[in-house]
Structures are given as C-alpha cells and as structure tokens.
Amino acid sequence: MERYLIVYRGSTVDEAEGPQHDPARWDAWFSALGSALVERGGLAHSSVEVPSRLRGPKLNSASLSGYSVIMAADFNDAVRLAEECPIFDEKGSVEIARLTSQQ
C-alpha cells in the first residue's frame, strides 16, 4: 500500500447558482473510505494562484479547494476511491499524486 495525495480543485462552493457544498456528503464519503483515509486534510476557499514572484496572485477556475491523503494499492485503486468524492457534484475535480517516502 502506498500513500496518495488527493487535491480538490475548482469547487462551486462560493457560486450563487449551481450545486452547493454539503458537509454531510463529505462526512459520509470520508467515512466510506474507512481505513484507506490517512489524513482527512481540509477544504479551502478563496485560493489564488501565484505563477511567479514577479506577477503576483491571480484567480483561477481550477483553484485549490482542499486536500486529503489516502492509502491505496496503486493509482487505479486511488482513482477508484476518489471517484465518489463529493467535489464532482460541486463541479470540481481531483488531482491525485503518489507520495514518496520521506528519508
């Protein structure tokens, strides 16, 4: 088993129309992950992207919405676990990365 970082991007939490953030759905999903959930992490709002030191921050439609850490056998397993994430119902997406061991 390996650790994977799930980064949530582009949630519609702050939009007046469309799907709204539902904390109960997130709690249910985290519970359904069971022992695969290593770190629940947190959800973020109002993030900005800083593309370089000289240009400063800018808003981005795919901005960071939060993160979690899970255990999975491989990328396919990590994707399977992330497929039911509530971020998709909020018109967001996920990015998944395998974490390397710290030396």
Beta strands, then each sheet from edge to edge (+ up, - down):
strand 1: 2-9
strand 2: 37-43
strand 3: 64-72
strand 4: 93-98
sheet 1: 2+ 3- 1+ 4-
end
